[in-house]
Amino acid sequence: MNRSERPFIFNHMEISLDGKIMGKYLWIPETNTESDPFYRTIFGPEAKFTFQAMVEGRTTIEDNQTGYAVPEVDENAAPVPEGDYLAPGASCGRFQFVLDSKGRVAWTKNTTDFGEEKAHIVEVMSHRASNAYRDYLRRQGISYILCGDDHVDLEEFCRKAKSLFHVDSMMLGGGGTVNWSFIQAGLTDEMSLILAPAADGNVNTQSLFMARPGISEDHPVLFRPLDVQLLDDGFVWLHYAVGKKNMYDFDNDPEFKAVQEVIARGRNE
C-alpha cells in the first residue's frame, strides 16, 4: 500500500519484561505510579507523538470499556441505507476506531476519552455486520465504515480513515492480534513501548504480538531502534521503526525443519 494513501501509524503499548500486555503485573502499586509513563508519552506537554485517532480491537474495547455487554439491537429494524455511515459527530476531528468485524460492541454513548478531549467513536466492520447492528449504531449516533467481506480489510480501513475522516496520524493500541495484523500487513510505521519493571510469567495472557490463523502469519519482522529512554519509577521507553517482514523459505530449510520435528516429538512424549 502506498504510504500517501494512509495515515502515519504508530503502535503504543505498555508491556511487561516477558512481553505481556495484560496480566497481574499491571495491578501492583509499583506499575500504577503517579508518573503514568504510558499516558505522558502520548498526551500532555511531554507527548512524543501527535495524532488524531486511536485504533483498537473489539476485545480491547470490551475488556476496558463495555465489559462484554450485549447490544440492544432491533432485529426487526427497517433496512438501513447501504454503505458507510458518518454520524453528525464525525466532524469533531478526534476519533476512536474500533475493529469489530461482525458488529458486537454494546456502546451506550458515541464518544470516548481522548486525553483531556473526547473522540467520536467509529465502528470498523466487515460487510457481515447485520442490519440490526448497523441500525443500533445509527440510533446511538455512532459512525461506521465497512471494510472487507468476511474480516476487516486493514488497507481499506486505512484508506477510509484518511479519505473520509482526514486522519493524518493514528495510534494503534492493541490487542496483540490487531498489533501483529498491522505489522504483517506492512501498515505500522513505528513502535512505542513502555517497558514496565515487572513480569508475572502467565502463559495464558495476551502478548504484544499474536499471529492468528486466517488473519495473519508468523513471518519474522526486524525493527530498527530509534531511541531508548529511562523514565521515572524504573520504566523504559523503547522506540523502533518497523521494517518489512522477512519472507525466508523456512519450508526448504532442513536445519529449521529438523529442529521443529525434535520439538514436536518432545511435546508428544
N, C-alpha and C positions, 0 to 999 in steps of 0.2 A: 504494500500500500504506500502510495506517495505521501511523504511527511506533510506536504502542503494541504492534503485533504483532511487532516485530522488535527486535534489539539495536541499540544505537548502533554505527555502523561508521565507522572512520577508516582511511584508506589511507596507510601509512607506507612510503616508498621513498627510496633514495639514487639520485640522478640526476647525470649529467654536465651541463656547460654546454650541450650540444646535446641534452639531453633523453633520453639513453640510460640504460637500467637494466642493461645488460650491455656488456662490451667491455674493451679493453685498459686503459682508464683506471682500472679497478678493481684492476689488478695492480701498479701502480707504487708505490714506497715512500711517495710523498707523499700517496697516498689510503689507505694502510694504516697509519695512525698509532696510537699508543698511546691517544690520546684517544677513538677509536672513537665518533664522534658518533651514528652510526646506532643503536648498541646503547644508549648512555646516554640517548637520547631516550625510549626505551620501557621500559628496565629499570633498576633501581637507584634510589638516592636522588634523582637528578635527573630521573627519568621524568616526562614531561609528560602521560601517559595511564595509566589503569588499565583493564585488560581481562582477560577470562578465556579468550579463544580467538584463534588465528591462522587466517587463511583464505588458502590459496594454490592455484594451479592445478597440474595434473599436470606440465606442462613444468617449472615452477619447482622442484617437488619432485624430479623426475628429474634435473634439472641439478645440484642441490645435495645430494641425499641418496642416491638409489638408483642413479644412473648408468645409467639405461635398461636395467637388468637385466630379464629376463623372469620373471614369477611362475611358480612351480612348481605349477600347478593340476592337479587330478584331473578329467579330462574325463568320467570315469565315476562321479563323486561322486553319492550319493543326493540327491534333491531337497531343498533346504533349505526351511524354512517361508517363506511369503510375507511381504512387508513389511519393515520396518526391523528392524535387529538392534542391540541395546545390549549390548555385552560387559560383563563384571564391572568393568573399569577405567573405565567410563563415569561412575562416581560420584566421580572424582578432583577435578573442579572446574576443570581446565585442559584445553584441547582444541586439537588441530591438525586443522582441517577441510581436506580435500583435494578439490577439484573435479575429478573423474575420471569423466567421463560413461560410458564403456564399461567401466571397471574394468581398468586396465593396470599400476598401480604395484606393483613387487615388494618389498613390505615383508618385513623379517626380524625385526621387533620391533613391539610395539604402543604404544610411546611415542617421543617425540622431545623435544629440548631446548626449554625454555620459560624463558629466562633461566637462573636457577640452579635451577629446578624442572623437572619433567617434565610433558609434556602427553600425554593419551590421544589416539591417532590415530582419526579418524572419516572414513571414505571417503564422499563425497557423489556418488552415481551416478544415472544415469537408469535406467529400467526395462529398458534394453537390456543392462545388465550381465549376464553369463552366470551360470548356476547354479554353474558350476565356480569362477568367481572369488569368488562370494559364499561358497561353501564354504571356499575358501582363506582368506578374511578371518576366518571363524569359527574356523578352526584356528589362526590367528595371534593370536586374542584381540582382533581389531580390530572396532570398531563400524562400521556403515554405515547410511546413510539413502538412500531412493530418492525422487528429486525430479524429476519430468518424464518424458515418454515417450521422446523422442529425444535431447534435450540437458538439462542440469541446469536446472531451473526455479529461478531465483535467489530469487524471492519465497517459494516453498515451502520452500527451504532455510533462509531467514532465519526463517520461522515455526517450523520444527522446531528450529533452533538455540536459540531462546528457550523453546519449549514442552517439548522433550524433554531439553535439556541445561542449561536455566536460565541461558543466557548473556545478560548484560545489555550487554556491550560487547565488540567484537572488532576485531582489526586485520587489514586486508586487505594482503597482501604480494606481489601480482603473480601472474603476469606482466602484460604490457601489455594483452593481450586480456581477461584477467579484470578488471583495473582499469577498463577502459573499459566493459565489460559492466555492471558495478555502477553506474557513473556514468550510463549511458544508461537503466538501469532505475530510476533515482532512489533508489538504496539507500545510497549513500555520503554520510555527513554532513559529514566534514571530510577535508582533505588535509594530511599532514605530510611535508614533503620536505626531505631533507638534500642540499643542493646542493654537490657536490664542486668544488673549484677546478681542474677538468681536463676535457678532452674528447679524443676520438680521431678524430672525423669519419667513422667507419664507417657506411655506409648500410644495412648488412645485419643489424645487431644490433637487439634489441628496444628500442622506445621506451616511455616512461612509459604512454602510451595508444595502443592499436591497435584500430581497428574491424575486425571480421571478418565478411564476408558470411554471412548466415544466422544470425549470433549477435548482432551489434549494428550500429547505424547510425552515421553521422557527423554527427548533429545537434550544432551548437555548444552549448557549456555555458559559463556565466560563473561565475567563482569570486570570492568576496569575501575580501580579505586580512584576517586576524585578528592576525597577529604576524609579525615578521621579527627574527631574532637572528643576530649574527655570532658564530660559535663558534671554538674553537681550530683552528689549522692551516689557516685560510682557508676553512673550511666555513661554510655559511649555512643556518639553519633557516627554512623558509617554511611558514606555517600559514594555511590557507584554509578557509572554509566553502564547501560545494558548492551552487551554485544549480541551478535547473531547466534542462532542455535547451530550446533555442530552436527552435520549430517553424516558422521562417521558410520561406516558399514560394519556394525557390530556382528551382524549375522555371518559375515565372512571372516571374522577374526577368530582363529582356532583357540588361541590362548584365552580370550574372553569367554568363549563358549565352554571351554573345559572348566574354568572357574565356576561358571554358573551351574554346570552339571554337578560339581562337587557340593556346592551349596544346596542344591535341590535334594541330593541324596541325604545330606545331613538333616534336612527338615523332615524327611520321610522316615527316618530311623527312630 
